[in-house]
């Protein structure tokens, strides 16, 4: 699959490396493509970099991995996303850095992104998963991490679910895009445990246990 990535920070690079090693065609969109090309060469990856617009045009699926404050400008720079599967991997931060809290927020960041990226098929996914965990391995003993996702386009969700499963994750469909209001705060807890509590992002992931009924 051709995957365009908007954003080349630590999470963007982690996802780019992970999917490049998995055999996908990757174009990392960046405001500083030359710096990213140097990183790609250092890592020995089969990937390339370009502008946000080039990443959008390249990808059959586009990952949005930007800091929240930079997200509106990044979407504008990306050009038309109409018809594209846009996987929102970002999270809004509010008062005192808490995710989804404060600033009078009434809807999720993913819903706002769907408004900004007119015509895109927005699916929230990867927002509460550390990129370092993916690179360290998605096997935790006999378990694989749960990967929550939500969106309003069923076909787009099916593509994202397949991508999650192929990444060694257990996809969990959380329903419509408005349910990102539940999922985005999970990222705040994950960041708190990984960073503030010192557990290390590469060592932790969520697992949803479901009782099977015959």
N, C-alpha and C positions, 0 to 999 in steps of 0.2 A: 504494500500500500504506500502511496505517496502521502507523507505527513508533513504539513507545514507547521512551524511553531512560531508564534508571535511572542517574543520575549526570550532573552538569552541570559537571564540571571541563573542562580544556582539551580532552581527547579527546572527551568527551561533546558539548561545544559544536561541535567540528570535525565530528563525525559528523552532528549535528543540522543544521548549516548545509549540509553536503554533500548530504544526502538531501533537505532542504527545497528546495534549488536544483534538485535532480533531479526535483522534482514530487511527492514523497511527502508524506503527511500526518504531521506530527511533533508529538509531545508530549514535552517534556523534563521528566522527573521530577527534582525537586530538593528539598533541605531548605530552600532559600531561593527559592521560586518568583518572588517579586517582583523579586529581583535578576536572575533569568534573563529575566523579561519585559522588563526594561529593556534587557538585552543584545539580545534579539530585535528590539526596536524600533529600537535603534541600527543593527543590521545590516540592517534592512528586510526581515526574513524573514517568510514566511507559515508561522508555527508558533506554538505556545503552550506554556506550562509548567504544572506542577501538582505534586502529590505523587508519591512513588514508586508508591503504590497506584493513583493515577489513570493514570500511564504504563502500568502493567501492564494495567489494564482497557481502556485505549484501543487498545493495539497488537495488530495481527494477528501481529506479530513484535516481540519486546522485546530491546533491546540492553542488556547489563549492562556499564557503564563506570564502575567505582568503584575507588578505592584499595583494595588488598587488605585492609588492617586494618579498613576500613569495610564490607566486602562482606557478612559475616554479618548485621549489623544492617540493611543495605539490603535484603537478601532478605526478612528478617522484616517490614520495613516495607512491602514491596511487596505483601504479602498472597498469596493463592493464585496460583501460577503453573502449576497443573495443566493440562495440555493445551496450554500456550503453547510456541511456539518461542522459547527463550531463548538468544540469541547471547552467549556469554561473550567479552567483549573485554578482560578483565582478566588480570592476571598475579600470581602469588604472589611475594613478595620474601622472601629469607631472610637469611643471615648477611652482614653488611656491605653489604646492599642488593642482593646478587646474586640474580637471578631464579631461583627454583626450587631454590636451593642452601641447605642448612643447616636448622636447626631440626628435624632428624630427619624431614624430609619423605620419605614413601614413595610417595605418589600425587600426581597433578597437581592443580592448583587447580581445573581444570574438573571433575574427578571429585568433588572436595569440593562444588563448587557444585551438582552433580547430586544429591548427598545432601541438601543444605540446601533446595534448591528442589524439594520433593517433587512428582513427576508432570510436571515440565517436560521438554520435549524440548530438551536442552542441546546446542548446537553451538559449538565453539570456533572463532572467526574474528576477523579484524581485530586480533588481539593483538600481531602483530609488524609492524604498519603504522602509520606516523605519520599522524595526521589532517592535519597540515600538508602532507604529500605529496599526499593526496587533493585538497586544496583547490588546490594548485599545479598539478595535472594529472597524470593517470596514464599519459601517453605519454612514454616515454623513447626518443627516436629512433624506431626501428621496433618497439620492444618495449613490452610492458605488464608491470607487476610481477606476480609470482606471488603468489597469496593462498592460503595453506594453511588448511584447515579439517578438522575431524574431529567425529564424533558417532556415536551409536548408533541414531538414527532416520533411516532412509533418506529418507523423505518430507521431514522437516525439513531434512536436508542438501541435498536438491534445491532447496528454496526458497532456502536461503542461497547455494548455488552460483549461482542465477539472479541474486540480488542482487549478488553479487561481480562477476559478468560484466557486469551492467548498469552497474556502477560503473567499468568500464574495466579490470578486473583479470582475470588468468588464474587461474581457480579450480583448486586442486590438492587432490584428495581424499586425505587422509592416513589414512583408515580410521576405526577405532573411537575412542570418546572417550578410552580409555586412552592413545592415542598423543599426546594433549596433553602427555604427559611428554617427548616429543621436541620439540614445537612451542613450549612455553613458554620454554625457554632461548634460542630464537632471538630472542625479544623483548629479552632481556638484551644479546645481541650488538648488536642494532639500536640500542638505547639507548646503548650504549658508543660505537658508531661515530658516531652522530648528535650526541651531547652531549660525551662525554669526548674523542673524537678531533676534534671540531669540524667534521664533515662537513655537519651541518645536516639535520635530519629531513626537511625538504621535498625534499631532493635525493637521497635514497637509498631503495632498496627491494630486496627479494630477487627473483631470477629463477632458476627451475629450468629447466635445459636438458635436454630429453629427446630421445634419438636415435629417430627414427621408423623403424618396421619395416613393410615392405609385407607 
